[in-house]
Amino acid sequence: MRVTFLGTGTSYGVPMPGCDCAVCRSTDPRDKRYRTAILVEAAGKTLLIDTPPDLRTQ
């Protein structure tokens, strides 16, 4: 079984719209987090769990 975390941010992602904190304003690419999603692969089958709106980017 293989599990891939496609996003590890909050339900809004980071940066969060309307937030003015230092992390959300940061230009460092490591401060960007996509919304949570998981891809599970086992026995030739693939299961995508909790697909967020930014899935295409992930």
Secondary structure, DSSP 8 states (H G I E B T S, - for coil): -EEEEEE-S-SS-BS-TT--SHHHH---GGG-B---EEEEEETTEEEEES--TTTTT-
